[in-house]
Amino acid sequence: MKLSLAKRDDLEGIVEIYNQAIRAGQCTADTVPFSVTEKVAWFESHTPEEFPLLVAKENNRLLGYLTLSAYREGRKAVRNTAEISYYIHYDHHRKGVASHLMHHAIKLCPSLQIHNLIAILVGCNQASINFLESHSFAQWGCFPNIVKFDKESVDHLYYGRHLEPNY
């Protein structure tokens, strides 16, 4: 498996993976799939120097991706905190792809001046909760029953991790 910064050619596969999570339901708060065109600005906002978008590939096939994004963009007091998100193609779950991406992202954080990571997820996504906890994230916040899926309401969770100065 090879990890690298995403290139524009990866965007179609990235959108496919994200839409896969949307169609599965209750993996993200988005409920309607996106077109590639709709994600161009988002893709371009992830620059290597500030908020990279990482991809994992094997034999030139996209397995998954991870993003670091601004948390509360423009608010200087939280400039050293980033939101982390990750999505893995369903054919490659439980193969260590997300862990490789997570470890790589954490190693990048000192050079990006990121001291804290926050993951925001729906409370029914137990697989993601387990994954985050296995990577030293803890629940930092809960907004009860604010995520609405048809007739079901679930919590919106904030998981976080302080990063040590020396990784």
Number of C-alpha atoms within 10 A of each C-alpha: 13 15 18 14 16 21 12 10 8 15 16 15 18 25 20 16 19 22 21 17 20 18 14 12 15 19 21 20 15 15 15 10 15 14 12 14 11 11 14 14 9 10 20 12 14 19 14 14 8 17 19 22 24 23 26 22 16 10 8 9 12 21 26 24 28 23 23 26 22 19 18 13 11 9 9 9 8 15 16 16 25 26 20 23 17 20 23 24 19 13 8 13 13 10 11 12 23 22 16 14 22 21 11 15 18 17 14 15 22 16 9 15 13 22 18 20 22 22 23 18 22 24 22 17 15 12 9 17 19 11 13 19 14 11 12 12 19 17 16 12 13 16 13 12 13 13 20 14 13 6 5 9 15 17 17 19 21 19 21 23 19 14 17 9 9 6 9
